[in-house]
Amino acid sequence: MSVKNRKDTRNFFAFAGISVIGFLAFYIYPIVRTIYLSFTNTSIMDPIHTMVGWKNFERAIKYDDVFHLALKNTFKYAICVAALKLLLALLAAILLNNNLKGIGAFRTIFFLPFIIPTFAVSYVFRFFFHPANGLVNQSLDKIGVSGIGWYADSKTAMATLVISSLWGFGVPMLIFLAALQQVPKELYEVANLDGASRWLQFRVITFPAISAVFLFNVILSSVDSLKSFDLAFLMGHGEGYPANSTLLYSVYLFNQAFKNPWSLGYASALALIFFAILLILTGINFRLGKLYVKNEN
């Protein structure tokens, strides 16, 4: 190897080594550690632990009713939030895909909610949906609708959480907008000359052109909704209030690890089960994507 090649190799490993070390320390090690802990009875309160094999997984799947409830709540939440976020993001992107005066300001306004801290969002929505003196109930009282408990009622708490979670759809909106701007304008001009309706133009021109991006947003929104934690934790008082009606999988996992019973081993098993679920659902999304993604070749 020449002197220049040896120097280039040293420089490569000098710069790439930082990323490799970070990847090993902050990604690979936690994954390996989680797999190991899932087969133990490790607890924060007791440094001594023993291997228990598959008992943590068996406990979750066969005997833990709260695990099943949290999983059910998570699927209900994720389906509603992912679908509504995609719809809102797509509609907003279509509206913002125009060369109107001041359109840049509107694009910024639609994206701003995404950067607002979650604790502020939860506080605002708790104020809006307060059962006694919230702005929403005060407005409904004026049209004769009253008595809605919102987040304080187990029957409406999940719906309140879903509505609150729709606040920030800025990222999928920008992705849709970038894709829409790549669709040739000439196609719409020809369609207008042929008398095609807006819906027909969307079905024949727009959606096939952005179908790959739509699949990407479906996967992104699905995974993001399934692993949602912060808003559910804040609005549900960290325990799925009321009566576990807003207890999502991530909140339950967190409580198992860092609240009574502080069981890191069992929480690690829950994390691996959740990883497997996400992996399977992502694979299903890719398979379903083949039904509507247009192949450019």
C-alpha positions as CSV (number, residue, x, y, z in Angstrom):
1,M,0.0,0.0,0.0
2,S,1.3,3.4,-1.0
3,V,2.0,6.2,1.5
4,K,-1.0,8.1,0.2
5,N,-3.3,5.1,0.5
6,R,-2.1,4.5,4.1
7,K,-2.7,8.1,4.9
8,D,-6.2,8.1,3.4
9,T,-7.0,4.9,5.3
10,R,-5.9,6.4,8.6
11,N,-7.9,9.5,7.9
12,F,-11.0,7.4,7.1
13,F,-10.8,5.4,10.3
14,A,-10.0,8.5,12.3
15,F,-13.2,10.3,11.2
16,A,-15.4,7.2,10.8
17,G,-14.2,5.8,14.0
18,I,-16.1,8.4,16.0
19,S,-19.4,7.4,14.3
20,V,-18.6,3.7,14.7
21,I,-17.9,4.1,18.4
22,G,-21.1,6.1,18.9
23,F,-23.1,3.5,17.0
24,L,-21.7,0.7,19.1
25,A,-22.1,2.6,22.4
26,F,-25.5,4.1,21.9
27,Y,-27.2,1.5,19.6
28,I,-25.6,-1.9,19.6
29,Y,-24.8,-2.1,23.3
30,P,-28.3,-1.1,24.4
31,I,-29.9,-3.6,22.1
32,V,-27.6,-6.4,23.3
33,R,-28.1,-5.3,26.9
34,T,-31.9,-5.3,26.5
35,I,-31.8,-8.8,25.0
36,Y,-29.7,-10.0,28.0
37,L,-31.9,-8.4,30.6
38,S,-35.1,-9.8,29.0
39,F,-34.0,-13.3,30.2
40,T,-33.3,-12.2,33.8
41,N,-35.3,-10.9,36.8
42,T,-33.2,-7.7,37.0
43,S,-34.7,-5.0,39.2
44,I,-33.5,-1.5,39.9
45,M,-34.1,-2.1,43.6
46,D,-32.1,-5.3,43.7
47,P,-28.6,-5.5,42.0
48,I,-28.5,-9.3,42.2
49,H,-30.4,-11.1,39.5
50,T,-30.7,-14.5,38.0
51,M,-31.5,-16.0,34.6
52,V,-35.2,-16.9,34.2
53,G,-35.2,-17.9,30.6
54,W,-38.4,-17.2,28.7
55,K,-40.5,-16.6,31.8
56,N,-40.8,-12.8,31.2
57,F,-42.2,-13.4,27.7
58,E,-44.5,-16.1,29.0
59,R,-45.8,-13.8,31.7
60,A,-46.5,-11.0,29.3
61,I,-48.3,-13.1,26.6
62,K,-50.2,-15.5,28.8
63,Y,-50.8,-13.9,32.2
64,D,-50.5,-10.1,32.1
65,D,-54.0,-8.7,31.4
66,V,-52.7,-5.1,31.7
67,F,-50.2,-5.9,28.9
68,H,-53.0,-7.0,26.6
69,L,-55.0,-3.9,27.5
70,A,-52.1,-1.6,26.8
71,L,-51.5,-3.3,23.5
72,K,-55.2,-3.0,22.5
73,N,-55.2,0.7,23.5
74,T,-52.0,1.3,21.5
75,F,-53.5,-0.3,18.3
76,K,-56.7,1.7,18.6
77,Y,-54.7,4.9,19.2
78,A,-52.2,4.3,16.4
79,I,-54.8,3.4,13.8
80,C,-56.8,6.5,14.4
81,V,-53.9,8.9,14.8
82,A,-51.9,7.6,11.8
83,A,-54.9,7.6,9.5
84,L,-56.1,11.1,10.5
85,K,-52.6,12.6,10.5
86,L,-52.0,11.3,7.0
87,L,-55.3,12.7,5.8
88,L,-54.7,16.1,7.3
89,A,-51.1,16.2,6.1
90,L,-52.1,15.3,2.5
91,L,-55.0,17.8,2.5
92,A,-52.7,20.6,3.8
93,A,-50.0,19.7,1.3
94,I,-52.5,19.9,-1.6
95,L,-53.8,23.3,-0.3
96,L,-50.2,24.6,0.1
97,N,-49.1,23.4,-3.3
98,N,-50.0,26.7,-4.9
99,N,-48.1,29.7,-6.0
100,L,-50.2,32.2,-4.2
101,K,-49.1,35.4,-2.5
102,G,-47.9,34.7,1.1
103,I,-48.0,30.9,0.7
104,G,-44.6,30.6,2.4
105,A,-46.1,32.1,5.5
106,F,-48.9,29.6,5.5
107,R,-46.5,26.7,5.1
108,T,-44.5,28.0,8.1
109,I,-47.7,28.3,10.2
110,F,-48.8,24.7,9.4
111,F,-45.3,23.4,10.4
112,L,-44.9,25.4,13.6
113,P,-47.0,23.1,15.8
114,F,-44.5,20.4,15.3
115,I,-41.7,22.3,17.1
116,I,-43.8,23.2,20.1
117,P,-42.8,21.2,23.2
118,T,-45.1,18.3,24.1
119,F,-45.6,19.4,27.7
120,A,-47.0,22.8,26.4
121,V,-49.3,21.0,24.0
122,S,-50.6,18.7,26.8
123,Y,-51.2,21.7,29.1
124,V,-53.1,23.6,26.3
125,F,-55.3,20.7,25.4
126,R,-56.0,19.9,29.1
127,F,-57.2,23.5,29.4
128,F,-59.3,23.2,26.2
129,F,-60.9,20.0,27.2
130,H,-61.4,20.6,30.9
131,P,-64.7,19.0,32.0
132,A,-65.8,21.9,34.2
133,N,-64.6,25.1,32.6
134,G,-62.8,24.1,29.4
135,L,-63.2,26.2,26.3
136,V,-64.6,23.3,24.3
137,N,-67.3,22.5,26.8
138,Q,-68.2,26.1,27.2
139,S,-68.7,26.4,23.5
140,L,-70.8,23.2,23.4
141,D,-73.0,24.4,26.2
142,K,-74.1,27.3,24.0
143,I,-75.6,24.9,21.5
144,G,-77.2,22.6,24.1
145,V,-74.5,19.9,24.4
146,S,-73.1,19.4,27.9
147,G,-71.8,16.8,30.2
148,I,-68.7,15.6,28.2
149,G,-65.9,14.5,30.5
150,W,-63.2,14.4,27.8
151,Y,-59.9,13.3,29.4
152,A,-61.5,12.8,32.8
153,D,-64.0,10.2,31.5
154,S,-62.8,6.7,30.6
155,K,-65.3,6.6,27.7
156,T,-63.9,9.7,26.0
157,A,-60.3,9.9,27.3
158,M,-58.9,8.0,24.3
159,A,-60.8,10.2,21.8
160,T,-59.4,13.2,23.6
161,L,-55.9,11.8,23.4
162,V,-56.3,11.1,19.7
163,I,-57.6,14.7,19.0
164,S,-54.7,16.2,21.0
165,S,-52.2,14.0,19.0
166,L,-53.3,15.5,15.7
167,W,-51.6,18.8,16.6
168,G,-48.4,18.3,14.8
169,F,-48.6,16.8,11.3
170,G,-45.9,19.2,9.8
171,V,-43.3,16.6,8.9
172,P,-45.5,14.3,6.7
173,M,-47.1,17.5,5.3
174,L,-43.7,18.7,4.1
175,I,-42.8,15.3,2.7
176,F,-46.1,15.3,0.7
177,L,-45.6,18.9,-0.4
178,A,-42.1,18.1,-1.7
179,A,-43.5,15.2,-3.7
180,L,-46.4,17.2,-5.1
181,Q,-44.1,19.9,-6.3
182,Q,-42.3,17.2,-8.5
183,V,-45.5,16.3,-10.4
184,P,-45.3,17.9,-13.9
185,K,-47.8,20.8,-14.2
186,E,-48.4,19.9,-17.8
187,L,-50.3,16.8,-16.8
188,Y,-52.9,18.9,-15.0
189,E,-53.2,21.3,-17.9
190,V,-54.0,18.4,-20.3
191,A,-56.5,16.9,-17.7
192,N,-58.2,20.3,-17.4
193,L,-58.5,20.5,-21.2
194,D,-60.1,17.1,-21.2
195,G,-62.6,18.2,-18.5
196,A,-61.3,15.9,-15.8
197,S,-62.6,16.6,-12.3
198,R,-60.3,17.4,-9.4
199,W,-61.0,13.9,-7.9
200,L,-60.2,12.2,-11.2
201,Q,-57.0,14.2,-11.5
202,F,-55.9,13.2,-8.0
203,R,-56.7,9.5,-8.6
204,V,-55.1,9.3,-12.0
205,I,-52.3,11.8,-11.8
206,T,-51.5,12.9,-8.3
207,F,-51.7,9.8,-6.2
208,P,-49.7,7.5,-8.6
209,A,-47.0,10.2,-8.8
210,I,-46.7,10.4,-5.0
211,S,-47.5,6.8,-4.1
212,A,-44.0,5.9,-3.0
213,V,-43.9,8.9,-0.7
214,F,-47.3,8.0,0.6
215,L,-46.0,4.5,1.5
216,F,-43.0,6.2,3.3
217,N,-45.4,8.4,5.2
218,V,-47.6,5.5,6.1
219,I,-44.7,3.6,7.6
220,L,-43.3,6.7,9.3
221,S,-46.7,7.7,10.8
222,S,-47.6,4.1,11.9
223,V,-44.3,3.6,13.7
224,D,-44.4,7.0,15.3
225,S,-48.0,6.5,16.5
226,L,-47.3,3.0,17.9
227,K,-44.4,4.2,20.0
228,S,-46.0,7.4,21.1
229,F,-45.2,8.2,24.7
230,D,-44.8,11.8,25.8
231,L,-48.3,13.1,25.2
232,A,-50.0,10.0,26.5
233,F,-47.8,10.0,29.6
234,L,-48.5,13.7,30.4
235,M,-52.3,13.6,29.7
236,G,-52.7,10.3,31.5
237,H,-50.8,11.3,34.6
238,G,-48.2,8.7,33.8
239,E,-50.5,5.8,34.5
240,G,-53.2,5.7,31.8
241,Y,-55.7,7.8,33.7
242,P,-58.6,7.3,33.9
243,A,-58.9,3.6,34.6
244,N,-56.1,2.6,32.2
245,S,-58.2,4.0,29.3
246,T,-55.2,5.9,27.9
247,L,-52.5,3.4,28.9
248,L,-50.3,3.0,25.9
249,Y,-47.7,0.2,25.5
250,S,-44.8,2.6,25.8
251,V,-46.2,4.1,29.0
252,Y,-46.8,0.6,30.5
253,L,-43.3,-0.4,29.5
254,F,-41.8,2.7,31.2
255,N,-43.8,2.1,34.4
256,Q,-42.6,-1.5,34.6
257,A,-39.0,-0.4,34.4
258,F,-38.8,2.9,36.3
259,K,-41.8,2.8,38.7
260,N,-43.1,0.1,41.1
261,P,-42.1,-2.8,40.6
262,W,-38.9,-1.4,38.9
263,S,-38.5,-4.6,36.9
264,L,-36.0,-4.0,34.2
265,G,-36.0,-7.6,33.1
266,Y,-39.7,-7.7,32.5
267,A,-39.6,-4.3,30.8
268,S,-36.8,-5.5,28.5
269,A,-39.0,-8.4,27.4
270,L,-41.8,-6.0,26.7
271,A,-39.5,-3.9,24.6
272,L,-38.4,-6.9,22.5
273,I,-42.0,-8.0,22.0
274,F,-42.9,-4.5,20.9
275,F,-39.9,-4.5,18.5
276,A,-41.2,-7.7,17.0
277,I,-44.6,-6.2,16.6
278,L,-43.2,-3.1,14.9
279,L,-41.1,-5.2,12.6
280,I,-44.1,-7.3,11.5
281,L,-46.3,-4.3,10.9
282,T,-43.7,-2.6,8.9
283,G,-43.3,-5.7,6.7
284,I,-47.1,-5.8,6.3
285,N,-47.0,-2.1,5.2
286,F,-44.4,-2.9,2.6
287,R,-46.4,-5.8,1.2
288,L,-49.5,-3.7,1.1
289,G,-47.6,-0.9,-0.5
290,K,-47.0,-3.1,-3.6
291,L,-50.8,-2.9,-4.3
292,Y,-50.7,0.9,-4.8
293,V,-47.2,2.1,-5.3
294,K,-46.6,2.9,-9.0
295,N,-43.5,1.3,-10.4
296,E,-41.7,4.0,-12.4
297,N,-39.9,1.3,-14.5
